[in-house]
Amino acid sequence: MSEPIKRIVIAGGGTAGWLSACRLAAWSKAEKRGLTITLVEAPDIPTVGVGEGTWPTMRRTLAEIGIDEADFLRDADAAFKQGSRFDGWVTGQANDSYLHPFTPPPAAPDPRQLLAAWRRQGDQSFATAMTPQPEVAAIHLAPKQRGMPSFAGALNYAYHLDAARFVAMLRSHAVDRLGVTHVADRIASVEGTDTGEIAGLKLGSGMNLPGDLFIDCTGHAAILIKGHCKSDWVDLSSVLFNDRALAVQVPVAARSPIASQTISTAHKAGWLWDIGLPDRRGIGCVYSSEFMTDGEAEQTLSAYIGESIPDAGDVQPRRLIFPTGHRRHFWAGNCLAVGLSSGFAEPLEASAIVLVELSLQALIDNFPADRCAMRIIGRRFNDLFTTRWGRIAEFLKLHYVLSRRAEPYWRAHRERSSFPERLSELLELWKGQAPSSYDFPLAEEIFPAASYQYVYYGMGGTLPPGLPEPAPSLMIQLDQMKQRGRALLASLPSNRSYFDGLCSGAPNGREATA
Ligand SMILES: Cc1cc2nc3c(=O)[nH]c(=O)nc-3n(C[C@H](O)[C@H](O)[C@H](O)COP(=O)(O)OP(=O)(O)OC[C@H]3O[C@@H](n4cnc5c(N)ncnc54)[C@H](O)[C@@H]3O)c2cc1C
């Protein structure tokens, strides 16, 4: 065996860097691995500062790191997210809205049974027929009662959070509780070995940081994976056209309702996000510079804010330009890219932070014993994450291909030549059968068949012909779900009262604001 992997150096201190530090340090501590973990970040290079919608995986991540849910909600100014609502994506008309909730439909061996059961429920949406979550989220309720343990819910959920406060919280947890060494300095150069691997990072102060495994979390700069390892870029901009965003944060009145879902509203050349936190709303306009000017995007954003928060006053948006694609090799030699350095696609379904979590899980589950093992593990990692990136592109594109909007941007999205090949095949298949786990056979799909069902049927996707009679057991399950839904609507606290109760220490969120 060659030398063991003991010294981990993390370059970059954004969400990806500090999540990496916390996950690896907590794991090393629990398993007595004896890793030394050092994170270097340039104090004068800001983090991207957005990234406020997460995926339900975040609950497990926080638990693994050893952060209590109540502390997290308070310290990161976080709130519950139960899914994403898409307004105006199909026709752009006033009643055009559907939800992609996190709670999956009941298990059914043949998903056509779900469709048959749905058709029996009048004109309800597919999501409303399958789970009480759309009704719960529509009136801003939390997915859990105050008495429930950390990370447990009556319904599946993730979080909305304040990215800057989340990073600050992870940083102090990593340094104070998990023994991570924090170096505030700029990386001046990368020192290579004879075999092309990374020997160490040379810092602005002259200090040298040697290591066995380097995690590149330097954001779009990708100093290690691109700069040193020369990993190519796989461009996905012919599939997903958006390349710019304007972002603002608008303070909200204390006690105003906190939305329990991300609201994504389509516009003529992209979409707007609206994320509710206890202290503010994060709102942004994502657009394609080929189909919309910066000035038009500003007007679109300001019209949305004017309509939804009339007393918002004058807000100055931040402008972000982003590439769409990913590295050909995420793992090269002894360097692993995590976060924006590994790739980025528009934030439509919050796929970036979950990819950070999945990368870290894959690293931990297959931690290389030595450099020989690292070569094999790195190759397998690249195969898995290339597939995952393909899946992300397909799922995000699905949100566009079923639209009937007539503007040039939307028409261009429907041109077959812009579809990933696998998505074209799936769309062909789904004329005769429903999206199922046969279409998504990975052990940990980022977006399982349930997500595709919600989006596909939410947007009016074709139903397969000759639906079977729904099994009586499924109808009973759906009936019980309706009863449970009524009980939840009557008993769950609002997102706001849950949070306020947490801050005041009241035993139950409902009483806290009664
Ligand atoms: C408009 C927009 C909206 C988004 N919304 C979401 C969302 O809702 N959900 C989601 O999951 N994701 C979202 N994302 C993505 C998310 O913001 C990122 O994935 C996440 O913040 C991780 O960023 P990062 O840590 O990789 O990079 P960054 O935040 O850019 O951090 C880079 C770090 O590298 C350091 N660095 C850079 N150069 C050097 C150097 N020379 N020396 C030392 N240090 C250096 C910097 O100081 C910084 O600490 C969004 C992104 C954009 C652009």
The ligand as a Gaussian input file, in Angstrom:
#p B3LYP/6-31G(d) Opt

LIG

0 1
 C      -28.299000      33.073000      -9.009000
 C      -27.952000      31.841000      -8.230000
 C      -28.912000      31.258000      -7.404000
 C      -28.621000      30.078000      -6.710000
 N      -29.590000      29.477000      -5.956000
 C      -29.353000      28.259000      -5.411000
 C      -30.345000      27.564000      -4.683000
 O      -31.456000      28.034000      -4.474000
 N      -30.035000      26.340000      -4.183000
 C      -28.821000      25.763000      -4.369000
 O      -28.607000      24.628000      -3.964000
 N      -27.839000      26.441000      -4.991000
 C      -28.075000      27.639000      -5.522000
 N      -27.070000      28.315000      -6.166000
 C      -25.727000      27.734000      -6.163000
 C      -25.073000      28.005000      -4.811000
 O      -25.053000      29.374000      -4.540000
 C      -23.659000      27.442000      -4.778000
 O      -23.665000      26.140000      -5.239000
 C      -23.125000      27.427000      -3.373000
 O      -23.214000      28.684000      -2.801000
 C      -21.717000      26.938000      -3.316000
 O      -20.836000      27.910000      -3.804000
 P      -19.294000      27.595000      -3.642000
 O      -18.994000      27.435000      -2.207000
 O      -18.933000      26.492000      -4.556000
 O      -18.570000      28.898000      -4.228000
 P      -18.434000      30.386000      -3.639000
 O      -19.561000      30.758000      -2.768000
 O      -18.165000      31.251000      -4.813000
 O      -17.120000      30.326000      -2.728000
 C      -15.842000      30.349000      -3.298000
 C      -14.803000      30.467000      -2.178000
 O      -13.512000      30.343000      -2.760000
 C      -12.662000      31.344000      -2.222000
 N      -11.611000      31.653000      -3.187000
 C      -11.745000      31.984000      -4.502000
 N      -10.507000      32.253000      -5.014000
 C       -9.604000      32.071000      -4.002000
 C       -8.182000      32.205000      -3.885000
 N       -7.412000      32.589000      -4.900000
 N       -7.612000      31.932000      -2.695000
 C       -8.352000      31.540000      -1.649000
 N       -9.686000      31.414000      -1.692000
 C      -10.309000      31.672000      -2.844000
 C      -13.583000      32.536000      -1.957000
 O      -13.008000      33.401000      -0.999000
 C      -14.819000      31.805000      -1.425000
 O      -14.645000      31.557000      -0.055000
 C      -27.328000      29.506000      -6.828000
 C      -26.352000      30.133000      -7.601000
 C      -26.657000      31.275000      -8.319000
 C      -25.594000      31.905000      -9.169000

